[in-house]
Amino acid sequence: MSVAYKSFSFEGEKGSWFIFPGLCKGCGLCREKCPKNCLEWSKSLGVYGTPTVEPNMDECIACGICQNVCPDCAITVEKNK
């Protein structure tokens, strides 16, 4: 399995959130655009050795804005029905 496809998942009441560190360059666009301000820098490092992000799933509403603004498709959000 390639590092680019390994993901870390987070589960919450509203949905699931996945980060692919092998794709994340740590630009922070997702953090800037999050309407709940629930993304923090992680201890996991991305493709360039920069920190990736991780959500506070107690605050995350699984809106998917972070997924939509990520220029590297490093985030996937699945909203619960």
Secondary structure, DSSP 8 states (H G I E B T S, - for coil): --GGG--EEEE-SSEEEEE-TTT-----HHHHH-TT--EEEEEEE-TTS-EEEEE-TTT-----HHHHH-TT--EEEEE--
